[in-house]
C-alpha cells in the first residue's frame, strides 16, 4: 500500500468534509502528521487542482474539481434523474422525507432526496452517509447481499442509539425477514426519534441498484395503519423506479 497516497487522500477527505477552511496545523494535528508533511501533501493537492490556499489567511479549501469528480460518479446512476418525479410524488403522498440511497461498504450514501414539508421532519444531507445496519435503506440493501458477502459487514456493529441492533445473529435474522417480506423498517436505530421504511430497487433482471425509503419522526410512523400505508407507497415507488433502471 502506498502510504503517501493514502495520507494524501486522508488530507483531501479532511479538507472536503470540514465545515470551515483548514490550516496546516489542523491537518497535522487531526491526522497526526508533522507540519512539514501536512504542508507537502496540501501543496501537492493544490498543484493538482483539488484544493486552494487563501493568500491572506493561509487556510486551505476544497476546489470544484472534487465536485466535478463526484458528479461523474453520480452520472453512473443515470436512473437518478429519471427517478426524480417518482421521488417527488412519494414525498407529496407520504408527507415524509424521501431518500434514494446506494450501498458503499458498511454505509449508505444518499444520492438523492426530497425533504418533507412538515414542520417536524427527518433531516439528512444529500451526499451524506449513514451506517447501513441502522437505517431502513441500508437494511433493505444489506438484505439482498449473499450471506457470505454479508457476514464481514456484520462484524463490529456500532451502537448509535438504544435501539441499534449490534448482535450479528439478531441483525442477520432481521435481514432474512427483510428479504422475505421485501421491505425494511428502522425503529429509531440510528437516531432514536426517527423511524424509516425502505425497499430495494431492482431492475428488469432482478439486480438491486439502490433503495428508496421514507423517514420521519417516530410519532408519525409507529402507528400500524400509517406504517402499512407508507410501506405500500414505498413498494410502489421502488417498482416504478426499477422499471426506469432497465
N, C-alpha and C positions, 0 to 999 in steps of 0.2 A: 504493500500500500504506500502510495506517495504521500508522506506526511505533510509536505509543504503544500501540496494541492488541497489536502483535507483541511489544513489550517486556513488556507485562503477561502475555501467555501464556508467555513465557520465564521470567518470575518464578514463575508458577504451576507450571510444569514443574519448576523447580529445587526449590521447596518440597516438592512432591509426591514427587519422586524421591529426596530426601535421606533418609538413614537416621536423621538427627538433626534436631532443630529448628534453624532457621537464624536468624541475626542480620542486621540491616540491612547491616552491613559485609560479611557473607558474600555477600549478594546483589549488593551494589555491586562487590565485587572480582571475583566469578565472571563477572558479565555486563558488566563494565566500564561501570558506571553511576556517577553521582555519588550520594553518600549521600542527598541530598535527593530525587533521582528515585526511588531504590530505596524510600525511605520513602513517597513518594506512591503508588507502584504497590502496595506492600503494604497501605497503608491502603485503597485502592480495592478490592482483593481482599477485605479484611476486611469492608468495608461491604457487599459483595455476598454475603458468607457463605461464601467459599471458603477462607479462612484465619482463624486467630485468633492473638492475641498473649498470651503468658503475662505476667500482670501483674507477676510477680516477676523473672523472668529477661529479660523483654522480647524473648524469642525467638518466632518465628512457626512455626506448624504447620498442616498441611492439615486441613480440616474434612470431615465425612462427606458434604457436598454433592457433592464431587468423586466419591466412591464411588457416590452415587446416580445421577449422570450416566453414569458408566461402566456401571452395571448396566442403565440404559435402552438403551445401545448394545448391550450383550451380549444383551438380550432380542430384538433383531432377528434374532439367530441362534438362533431358538427350537428348532432341532433339537438344540442343545447338551444340553438336559435329556433329550431323548428318546434321545440317543446315549450317555448315561452308562452304561447297562447294557452296551452293546457295548464301550465302552472298558474297563470293569472286567473283562469276560470276556477281552478281548485281553490285558490285564495279567496275569490269572491264568494264561492258557495260555502266554504268552511269557516270563513272569517278568522282563520288562523294563519300563522306564518308558514310558508311552504318552502321546502328545500329540495334541490336536486343535488345529489351527492355521489361521489365515487370513492372507492376504497384505495387507500395508499398505505400498504403495510398494516400497521395496527391502528390506523386512524382513517377517518373520512375527511374528504375535502368538499366544502360546499361550492360547487361550480356555478350555481345559480340559486336565486331565492326571490320570494315575493313577500314583503312584510305585511303583517296583519294590520288592518285599520282600527282594530280595537285599542282602547287606551292602555289596557294591560295586555302585553303580548310577550312572546319569547323573542329574545334578541340574539342574533348571530351575525357574523361578518362574512360577506361574500369573499370567498377565497380562504376563509378560516378553516381551522381543523378542529376535530373533536375525537376523543377516544372511541373507537368503533364499538367496544364492548358495553359502552354506556348509553348510546343513543339509538333510536329506532332505525334510522337509515343504516347505521353501522351493523346492527344485529341482522337486519334484512340481507345485507351483503355478505356478512360472515357466514350466515346460514347456508348460502349457496356454494360455499367452498367445499372441495373434497375434504374429508376429515383428516387425512394425512397432511394436507396443506394447512388445515385449520389449527391442528394441535400446537405448533410453536407459538401461535398468536394467543393462545390461552394461558401461556406461562407468565408469571409475574404480573397478574392483573392488578391494576392500581385502583384503590378506592377513592371516589370523588364525592360521594355523598353517603349517608347512612344506608341508602338503598342499592348501592352498587353491588353487582354480583362479582365477587372476587374468587369464588371457589370454581376452579376449572370444570369440574364434573357437573356442577349445577348450571353453569353457563352452557356447557355442551348440551345438557338435557333441554334447556330452553331453546337453543338454536335448532335442535332437531324438531321441536314443536313448531318453531317459526317456519321452518322449511315445509313442514307438513301442512300448515294452515295458510301459508302464503303471505303472511304479514307479521310485523314485529311491533311490540309496544315497549316504550321506555316509560317506566313508572318512577320518575324522579331519580334516575340512576346517575345522571351527570350533575344536574342542578336539581336539588330536591323539590323545588317548587314547580318544575317544568316537566310536562309529560309529552309524549310524541307517539305517532303511529306512522309506519312506513311500509312500503312494498318494494321488492326488487323489480327492476325494469328488464324485460327480456326481449331480444329481437326475434325475428321470424324463425331463427334456428334454435331458439331457446337459450341463447348465450346472454348472460347477465351483463349489462353495460353500465348500469347505475342504479340508484334507488331514489324514490320520491317519497316525501313524507310531510306531515303537518306537525307542528308543535305549538303548545300554548300552556297557559297556567293550569295547574292540577285541577283547580276547582271547576274548570270548564270541560276537562277531558276525562275525569274519573267517573262520570255518570255513564252507566252501561248503555242506555239508549243513545246518548250522544256519541259515545265511543263507537258503537256499531255503525251509526250513520257516517261518521268520519272514515271509518275503515272502508266502507263501501265506496265512498268518494275517492279515496286514495287508490284503491284497487282499479277503479275505472280510469283514473289518470295514468296509472302505471301501464295499463293495457294500451291506452291511446298513444302514449309516448313510445312504447315498444314498437308500435306499427311505424312510427316515424324513424326509428333506428334501423330499419331494414336496409 
